[in-house]
């Protein structure tokens, strides 16, 4: 895990051309401490409600992505001459240059567009989060069925977050740095879904199966938590940002309208579902 983290810091050092950014590796220390404590006190098992390992992993990665995103937004005009990874021919040409002479130097990768680099880092981060959660020793209270549900939720969440950051940041012009900060803040806020397990672990336990009323109540709590999480951590903030982009910045295109409508529908359905769940709980 540490070597993979260092890959993000290496990119920051290379882009900023400043060796001082190696101090970002200090952010790995909480992850190492958490690993030692978990191995000693919990025999490597994760926690039920919250995953400190994923949380500290995000803390070690997110600052590097912030720096890369802000640097890219400030230097978009100078990034025009680069190799775009948008076709098979470009991939083949880049691979051919990189493997020239039977070696794999990192120099040819410097010609790849900054936007493609950042997108690849976002993709790698989300894939590592999903695979890492899958391979980590699960908490004793987390069943295999709950883990499979959680991984499926992670996949859908990762796809929505990746689309939000890549599409929305590309719609912002160079004269709106404040909006870039807002988008990155919303992205950071949405990433907090990955350490949380509230949407699946509040189901009925084996002790509740003999009591239908208690089992139904715990299932209601699970549904309410998952609905609130989707409403306030993801689709709600995403909708607000997209409306600002369309109304304030007057940026309107087909995909932006589609995803805004999708967020509106999800928000309305979540509010309706929350209302139904609360009424059901009262009954």
Rosetta blueprint (number, residue, H / E / L):
1 X L
2 X H
3 X H
4 X H
5 X H
6 X H
7 X H
8 X H
9 X H
10 X H
11 X H
12 X H
13 X H
14 X H
15 X H
16 X H
17 X L
18 X L
19 X H
20 X H
21 X H
22 X H
23 X H
24 X H
25 X H
26 X H
27 X H
28 X H
29 X H
30 X H
31 X H
32 X H
33 X H
34 X H
35 X H
36 X H
37 X H
38 X H
39 X H
40 X H
41 X H
42 X L
43 X L
44 X L
45 X L
46 X L
47 X L
48 X L
49 X L
50 X E
51 X L
52 X H
53 X H
54 X H
55 X H
56 X H
57 X H
58 X H
59 X H
60 X H
61 X H
62 X H
63 X H
64 X H
65 X H
66 X H
67 X H
68 X H
69 X H
70 X H
71 X H
72 X H
73 X H
74 X H
75 X L
76 X H
77 X H
78 X H
79 X H
80 X L
81 X L
82 X L
83 X E
84 X L
85 X L
86 X L
87 X L
88 X H
89 X H
90 X H
91 X H
92 X H
93 X H
94 X H
95 X H
96 X H
97 X H
98 X H
99 X L
100 X H
101 X H
102 X H
103 X L
104 X L
105 X L
106 X L
107 X L
108 X H
109 X H
110 X H
111 X H
112 X E
113 X L
114 X H
115 X H
116 X H
117 X H
118 X H
119 X H
120 X H
121 X H
122 X H
123 X H
124 X H
125 X H
126 X H
127 X H
128 X H
129 X H
130 X H
131 X H
132 X H
133 X H
134 X H
135 X H
136 X L
137 X L
138 X L
139 X L
140 X L
141 X L
142 X L
143 X L
144 X H
145 X H
146 X H
147 X H
148 X H
149 X H
150 X H
151 X H
152 X H
153 X H
154 X H
155 X H
156 X H
157 X H
158 X H
159 X H
160 X H
161 X H
162 X H
163 X H
164 X H
165 X H
166 X H
167 X H
168 X H
169 X H
170 X H
171 X H
172 X L
173 X L
174 X L
175 X L
176 X L
177 X H
178 X H
179 X H
180 X H
181 X H
182 X H
183 X H
184 X H
185 X H
186 X H
187 X H
188 X H
189 X H
190 X H
191 X H
192 X H
193 X H
194 X L
195 X L
196 X E
197 X L
198 X H
199 X H
200 X H
201 X H
202 X L
203 X L
204 X L
205 X L
206 X H
207 X H
208 X H
209 X L
210 X L
211 X L
212 X H
213 X H
214 X H
215 X H
216 X H
217 X H
218 X H
219 X H
220 X H
221 X H
222 X H
223 X H
224 X H
225 X H
226 X H
227 X H
228 X H
229 X H
230 X H
231 X H
232 X H
233 X H
234 X H
235 X H
236 X H
237 X H
238 X H
239 X H
240 X H
241 X H
242 X H
243 X H
244 X H
245 X H
246 X H
247 X H
248 X L
249 X L
250 X L
251 X L
252 X L
253 X L
254 X H
255 X H
256 X H
257 X H
258 X H
259 X H
260 X H
261 X H
262 X H
263 X H
264 X H
265 X H
266 X H
267 X H
268 X H
269 X H
270 X H
271 X H
272 X H
273 X H
274 X H
275 X H
276 X H
277 X H
278 X H
279 X H
280 X H
281 X H
282 X H
283 X L
